[in-house]
Amino acid sequence: MARKKRVKGNAKAKEKFMQIFAEVRWKHRFDAEPACQHFEECGGCSLQQHSYEQQLEIKKQALERLVRETPGMSSLAKLEVEAVASARDYKYRQRMDFIVTPEGSGQRRCDGQKGIVELNECSLVEDENYAIYAKTLGLSREVGLEAYDQNKYYGCLRYIIIRRTRSGQQLVSLLTTSSADEAKLEQIAQKLLDEGVQSVYWNVNDNRLDDSLGECRKFWGQEFITENLLGRDFILGPLTFFQANHDVASAAYTSVRNFIKECQPKKIHDLYSGTCTMPVIFGDLVDSVTAVENFPENVRMAEKNLKANGIENVKFIEQDVAEFLKQSDLEMEFSVLNPPRKGMHEQALRRILELAPDNLAYLSCSPRSLLEDLGILFREYKPLKIQLFDMFPQTEHFETLVLLTKKGR
């Protein structure tokens, strides 16, 4: 009989987790007043009627129940989920994408109506970030930079993206269609630089799909800004993926680093390496790291991060992970897995079982796809620890870390 095809990231699995989350949530009484005036209509966050302590408990209970109700997770269900709180439950996001439309600018509605909520504040971002967003939006209207209409496909300004480091460096990205007037963008950029912003980018996206990413057309001021995390410097550009919650990211990466210390491998494979954040953080513990990533912008920034920190024992490979794992002479001792939300390709998971590294650290932003992948990995591995990292207070989102070792060890 042919093996049943495994469907990754299917809608039913996602729906199941959201149903579990909702059922767990409604068992808890509201015990807090929303801090944001836009809470009832804005889709940016949904849990402000719960105290932060209660939010963390809701997330923990929802994850534990999902584990219990997912077939093949009995070994994981025996472990208690360790929930790691955010030091800030408000104003923690160091990056935010604000959508710009003719009807308003800010975030999408969550009250059953279509459209955008025109924000007068945002409780998730630092005050300095919101102030620069408001300044940028005002300047765009002042110079006549027309907002993009996603229904009629005309106009030019689509998103204002604000990023700020803990040291106060700010980068503003203006995402437009190619029809934008460069002279108007120049006026906005120069005034923002006068306000103390370090870097202003003009990015272009003519795709009709709603997407805040675009091709870099030009920048004013510094080319990059620099964030420090766990004593390492990371170079950030307009397209760089970097966790938006500094403190919780530090805790998650420290947990991975401590596991590596405990296991004492000589070589590590970091799959879905992004901008090489984790190899920079744990590279000093091992003889060598092989980092694999296929998004060109991430590869470019990874090279800068390695150079900025004087890291010389990391070999960076620009390739799809599933393709990389096809190598016949590959040997693997310890692997860090940090895939995108959809999880890993089944072929890649089966190849890891064949390569049989002694230990794995799997960090995921989707509990649904994480458990799907663990369903395969548990054929040869057993879980040692599960941690919930609350990267996104006031929302239902979080990241999960599972540490694994080969059965029989």
C-alpha positions as CSV (number, residue, x, y, z in Angstrom):
1,M,0.0,0.0,0.0
2,A,1.3,3.4,-0.9
3,R,2.3,5.6,2.0
4,K,-0.1,8.4,2.7
5,K,1.2,11.8,1.7
6,R,2.0,14.1,4.6
7,V,0.5,17.6,4.0
8,K,2.6,20.3,5.6
9,G,1.0,23.2,7.4
10,N,-2.5,22.1,6.6
11,A,-5.4,24.3,7.4
12,K,-7.1,21.8,9.7
13,A,-4.0,21.6,12.0
14,K,-3.8,25.3,12.2
15,E,-7.5,25.5,12.9
16,K,-7.1,22.9,15.7
17,F,-4.5,24.9,17.5
18,M,-6.5,28.2,17.3
19,Q,-9.6,26.3,18.6
20,I,-7.6,25.0,21.5
21,F,-6.1,28.4,22.2
22,A,-9.6,30.0,22.2
23,E,-11.1,27.3,24.5
24,V,-8.2,27.7,27.0
25,R,-8.4,31.5,26.8
26,W,-12.2,31.7,27.5
27,K,-11.7,29.6,30.7
28,H,-9.9,32.6,32.1
29,R,-11.8,35.6,33.3
30,F,-10.7,39.0,32.0
31,D,-8.5,40.6,34.7
32,A,-7.0,43.6,33.0
33,E,-8.0,46.8,31.3
34,P,-6.7,47.1,27.7
35,A,-3.8,49.6,27.6
36,C,-4.5,50.7,24.0
37,Q,-7.3,52.9,22.8
38,H,-7.5,50.9,19.6
39,F,-7.8,47.5,21.2
40,E,-11.4,46.8,20.2
41,E,-10.8,47.4,16.5
42,C,-7.1,46.8,15.8
43,G,-5.8,43.4,14.9
44,G,-2.3,44.0,16.2
45,C,-2.9,42.3,19.5
46,S,-5.7,40.4,21.1
47,L,-5.0,39.5,24.7
48,Q,-4.9,42.9,26.5
49,Q,-7.9,42.0,28.6
50,H,-5.8,39.4,30.4
51,S,-3.0,40.3,32.8
52,Y,0.4,39.3,31.5
53,E,0.7,36.5,34.1
54,Q,-2.6,35.1,32.8
55,Q,-1.5,35.4,29.2
56,L,1.6,33.3,29.9
57,E,-0.5,30.7,31.6
58,I,-3.0,30.6,28.7
59,K,-0.2,30.0,26.2
60,K,1.4,27.3,28.3
61,Q,-1.9,25.5,28.8
62,A,-2.7,25.7,25.1
63,L,0.6,24.3,24.1
64,E,0.4,21.5,26.7
65,R,-3.0,20.5,25.5
66,L,-2.0,20.6,21.8
67,V,0.9,18.2,22.7
68,R,-1.5,15.9,24.6
69,E,-4.0,15.8,21.8
70,T,-1.5,15.2,19.0
71,P,-0.8,11.6,18.1
72,G,2.7,10.4,18.7
73,M,3.6,13.0,21.3
74,S,3.3,10.9,24.5
75,S,7.0,11.3,25.3
76,L,6.8,15.1,24.9
77,A,3.6,15.2,27.0
78,K,5.5,13.8,30.0
79,L,7.6,16.9,30.1
80,E,6.4,20.1,31.7
81,V,6.5,23.2,29.5
82,E,8.8,25.8,30.9
83,A,7.4,29.2,30.0
84,V,9.9,32.0,29.6
85,A,8.3,35.5,30.1
86,S,9.2,38.7,28.3
87,A,10.8,41.4,30.4
88,R,8.4,43.8,28.8
89,D,4.8,43.0,28.2
90,Y,4.2,46.3,26.3
91,K,6.5,48.3,24.1
92,Y,8.7,45.4,23.4
93,R,8.7,45.3,19.6
94,Q,11.8,46.8,18.0
95,R,10.4,46.5,14.5
96,M,6.9,47.2,13.2
97,D,5.4,47.3,9.7
98,F,2.7,49.9,9.4
99,I,0.4,49.6,6.3
100,V,-0.5,52.8,4.4
101,T,-3.8,53.1,2.5
102,P,-6.0,56.0,1.3
103,E,-8.6,55.1,4.0
104,G,-6.0,55.2,6.9
105,S,-2.6,54.0,8.0
106,G,-1.6,51.7,10.8
107,Q,-2.8,48.1,11.3
108,R,-5.6,45.9,9.9
109,R,-9.0,45.8,11.7
110,C,-10.0,42.8,13.8
111,D,-13.7,43.7,14.5
112,G,-15.2,41.9,11.6
113,Q,-14.9,44.9,9.3
114,K,-12.5,45.3,6.4
115,G,-10.0,48.1,6.3
116,I,-7.3,49.8,8.4
117,V,-7.3,51.3,11.8
118,E,-5.8,54.8,11.8
119,L,-3.5,54.6,14.8
120,N,-2.9,57.4,17.3
121,E,-0.7,55.1,19.4
122,C,0.6,51.5,19.4
123,S,1.2,49.8,22.7
124,L,3.5,47.1,21.2
125,V,6.3,49.4,20.0
126,E,8.6,51.7,21.9
127,D,7.5,55.3,22.0
128,E,10.4,56.4,19.9
129,N,9.4,54.0,17.1
130,Y,5.8,55.2,17.1
131,A,7.0,58.8,17.1
132,I,9.2,58.3,14.0
133,Y,6.3,56.4,12.2
134,A,3.9,59.3,12.9
135,K,6.6,61.8,11.7
136,T,7.2,59.7,8.5
137,L,3.5,59.4,7.8
138,G,3.0,63.1,8.3
139,L,5.9,63.9,6.0
140,S,4.5,61.6,3.3
141,R,1.2,63.5,3.3
142,E,3.0,66.8,3.5
143,V,5.0,66.2,0.3
144,G,2.0,64.5,-1.5
145,L,3.3,60.9,-1.6
146,E,0.1,59.1,-2.5
147,A,-1.0,56.1,-0.4
148,Y,-1.4,52.8,-2.3
149,D,-4.9,51.5,-2.8
150,Q,-4.8,47.7,-2.6
151,N,-8.3,47.3,-4.1
152,K,-7.8,49.5,-7.1
153,Y,-4.0,49.0,-7.5
154,Y,-3.0,52.7,-7.7
155,G,-0.9,55.0,-5.6
156,C,2.6,54.4,-4.4
157,L,3.3,54.4,-0.6
158,R,2.5,50.9,0.7
159,Y,4.3,50.5,4.0
160,I,6.3,52.4,6.6
161,I,8.6,50.0,8.4
162,I,10.4,51.2,11.5
163,R,13.3,49.4,13.2
164,R,15.1,50.5,16.3
165,T,18.0,48.9,18.2
166,R,18.4,48.9,22.0
167,S,21.1,51.5,21.7
168,G,18.7,53.9,19.9
169,Q,19.7,53.6,16.3
170,Q,16.7,53.8,13.9
171,L,16.1,52.6,10.4
172,V,13.1,53.6,8.3
173,S,12.0,51.8,5.2
174,L,9.6,53.3,2.8
175,L,8.0,50.6,0.6
176,T,6.5,52.0,-2.6
177,T,5.6,51.0,-6.1
178,S,8.1,52.0,-8.8
179,S,5.8,55.0,-9.7
180,A,7.0,56.9,-6.6
181,D,8.5,60.3,-7.1
182,E,12.2,60.0,-5.9
183,A,12.3,63.8,-5.2
184,K,9.5,63.4,-2.7
185,L,11.2,60.5,-1.0
186,E,14.4,62.5,-0.9
187,Q,12.6,65.3,1.0
188,I,11.2,62.8,3.5
189,A,14.6,61.1,4.0
190,Q,16.5,64.3,4.6
191,K,14.0,65.5,7.2
192,L,14.1,62.2,9.0
193,L,17.9,62.3,9.0
194,D,17.6,65.8,10.5
195,E,15.4,64.2,13.2
196,G,18.2,61.8,14.2
197,V,17.2,58.7,12.2
198,Q,20.4,56.9,11.1
199,S,19.2,55.2,8.0
200,V,16.3,55.7,5.5
201,Y,15.6,53.2,2.7
202,W,13.5,53.3,-0.4
203,N,12.2,49.8,-1.3
204,V,10.1,49.0,-4.3
205,N,7.4,46.3,-4.7
206,D,5.0,46.4,-7.7
207,N,3.4,43.0,-6.9
208,R,-0.3,43.2,-6.3
209,L,-0.1,40.8,-3.4
210,D,0.1,42.5,0.0
211,D,3.8,42.2,1.1
212,S,6.0,44.5,3.1
213,L,9.2,43.2,1.4
214,G,10.7,44.9,-1.7
215,E,13.8,45.5,-3.7
216,C,16.2,48.1,-2.2
217,R,16.3,51.0,-4.7
218,K,18.2,53.6,-2.7
219,F,19.2,54.6,0.9
220,W,20.1,57.8,2.7
221,G,22.4,58.1,5.7
222,Q,24.0,55.0,7.1
223,E,23.7,51.8,5.0
224,F,23.1,49.7,8.2
225,I,22.4,49.9,11.9
226,T,24.0,47.7,14.5
227,E,22.2,45.7,17.3
228,N,24.1,44.1,20.2
229,L,22.8,40.8,21.5
230,L,24.5,38.7,24.2
231,G,27.7,40.8,23.6
232,R,27.8,40.2,19.9
233,D,27.2,42.8,17.1
234,F,24.6,42.2,14.4
235,I,24.3,44.3,11.3
236,L,20.7,45.1,10.3
237,G,19.4,46.3,7.0
238,P,15.9,46.9,5.7
239,L,15.3,43.3,4.8
240,T,17.2,41.6,7.6
241,F,15.3,39.0,9.7
242,F,16.0,39.6,13.4
243,Q,13.8,38.8,16.4
244,A,11.8,41.8,17.4
245,N,11.9,41.0,21.1
246,H,15.5,41.5,22.3
247,D,15.2,40.1,25.8
248,V,13.3,36.9,24.9
249,A,15.5,36.2,21.9
250,S,18.5,36.5,24.2
251,A,16.9,33.9,26.5
252,A,16.1,31.5,23.7
253,Y,19.6,31.7,22.2
254,T,21.2,31.3,25.6
255,S,19.2,28.0,26.1
256,V,20.5,26.7,22.8
257,R,24.0,27.7,23.8
258,N,23.7,26.0,27.2
259,F,22.6,22.8,25.5
260,I,25.6,22.9,23.3
261,K,27.9,23.4,26.3
262,E,26.3,20.3,27.9
263,C,26.6,18.1,24.8
264,Q,30.1,19.3,23.9
265,P,30.0,18.6,20.1
266,K,33.0,19.5,18.0
267,K,31.0,20.3,14.9
268,I,27.5,21.8,14.5
269,H,25.2,22.2,11.5
270,D,22.9,25.2,11.7
271,L,20.1,24.6,9.3
272,Y,17.9,27.6,8.2
273,S,20.6,29.8,9.6
274,G,19.1,33.2,8.5
275,T,21.7,35.9,9.2
276,C,23.9,33.5,11.1
277,T,22.7,34.8,14.5
278,M,23.0,31.6,16.4
279,P,26.4,30.5,15.0
280,V,27.8,33.9,16.0
281,I,26.5,33.3,19.5
282,F,27.6,29.7,20.0
283,G,30.5,29.5,17.5
284,D,33.2,29.9,20.2
285,L,32.1,26.6,21.8
286,V,32.9,24.3,18.9
287,D,35.7,23.6,16.3
288,S,33.5,24.4,13.3
289,V,29.9,25.3,12.3
290,T,28.3,24.7,8.9
291,A,25.5,27.2,8.4
292,V,22.9,26.7,5.6
293,E,20.6,29.4,4.3
294,N,19.1,30.1,0.8
295,F,17.7,33.6,1.1
296,P,20.2,35.9,-0.7
297,E,19.8,38.9,1.6
298,N,20.2,36.7,4.7
299,V,23.4,35.3,3.2
300,R,24.8,38.8,2.5
301,M,24.1,40.0,6.1
302,A,25.4,36.7,7.6
303,E,28.8,37.4,6.0
304,K,28.8,40.9,7.5
305,N,27.9,39.5,11.0
306,L,30.6,36.9,10.9
307,K,33.2,39.6,9.9
308,A,31.9,42.1,12.5
309,N,32.4,39.5,15.3
310,G,35.7,38.1,14.0
311,I,34.2,34.6,13.6
312,E,36.4,32.4,11.4
313,N,35.2,28.9,12.1
314,V,31.8,29.2,10.3
315,K,31.4,27.9,6.8
316,F,28.3,29.5,5.2
317,I,26.5,27.7,2.4
318,E,23.9,29.4,0.3
319,Q,21.6,26.5,-0.6
320,D,18.2,25.0,0.1
321,V,18.4,22.8,3.2
322,A,16.7,19.8,1.6
323,E,19.2,20.0,-1.3
324,F,22.1,20.4,1.0
325,L,21.2,17.3,3.0
326,K,21.2,15.2,-0.2
327,Q,25.1,15.0,-0.1
328,S,26.1,11.4,0.1
329,D,29.3,12.1,2.2
330,L,27.6,14.3,4.8
331,E,28.3,13.6,8.5
332,M,26.4,15.3,11.3
333,E,27.1,15.4,15.0
334,F,24.8,18.1,16.4
335,S,22.2,20.1,14.4
336,V,20.3,23.3,15.2
337,L,16.9,23.5,13.3
338,N,15.2,26.9,13.0
339,P,12.9,26.6,10.0
340,P,10.3,29.1,8.7
341,R,6.7,28.9,10.0
342,K,5.7,26.1,7.6
343,G,8.3,23.8,9.2
344,M,10.8,21.4,7.5
345,H,10.4,19.5,4.3
346,E,9.6,15.8,5.0
347,Q,12.6,14.8,2.8
348,A,14.9,16.9,5.0
349,L,13.5,15.3,8.2
350,R,14.0,11.8,6.9
351,R,17.6,12.6,5.8
352,I,18.4,13.8,9.3
353,L,17.2,10.5,10.6
354,E,19.6,8.8,8.3
355,L,22.5,11.1,9.3
356,A,21.6,10.5,12.9
357,P,23.3,13.4,14.7
358,D,23.6,12.8,18.5
359,N,21.5,15.8,19.5
360,L,19.1,18.3,18.0
361,A,17.8,21.7,19.1
362,Y,14.6,22.7,17.3
363,L,13.4,26.3,17.6
364,S,10.0,27.0,16.0
365,C,7.6,29.9,15.6
366,S,4.7,27.5,14.9
367,P,3.6,24.8,17.4
368,R,1.5,23.2,14.7
369,S,4.4,22.6,12.3
370,L,6.8,21.8,15.1
371,L,4.7,18.9,16.3
372,E,4.2,17.7,12.7
373,D,8.0,17.5,12.3
374,L,8.6,16.0,15.7
375,G,6.2,13.2,14.7
376,I,8.9,12.1,12.3
377,L,12.0,12.9,14.4
378,F,10.6,10.9,17.4
379,R,11.1,7.7,15.5
380,E,14.8,8.0,16.4
381,Y,14.9,10.8,19.0
382,K,13.5,11.5,22.5
383,P,12.8,15.0,23.9
384,L,14.7,16.2,26.9
385,K,13.2,19.6,27.4
386,I,10.4,21.9,26.0
387,Q,10.4,25.7,26.5
388,L,7.9,28.3,25.5
389,F,9.5,31.7,24.7
390,D,6.9,34.5,24.8
391,M,8.4,36.6,22.0
392,F,5.0,38.4,21.4
393,P,3.1,39.4,24.6
394,Q,-0.5,40.6,24.0
395,T,-0.8,38.2,21.1
396,E,-1.4,34.5,20.7
397,H,2.0,34.0,19.2
398,F,5.1,32.5,20.8
399,E,8.2,30.4,20.0
400,T,8.9,26.9,21.2
401,L,12.3,25.2,21.7
402,V,12.6,21.4,22.0
403,L,15.9,19.8,22.8
404,L,16.3,16.2,21.6
405,T,18.8,13.3,21.9
406,K,19.0,10.0,20.1
407,K,17.1,7.1,21.8
408,G,19.4,4.8,23.7
409,R,21.8,7.6,24.8
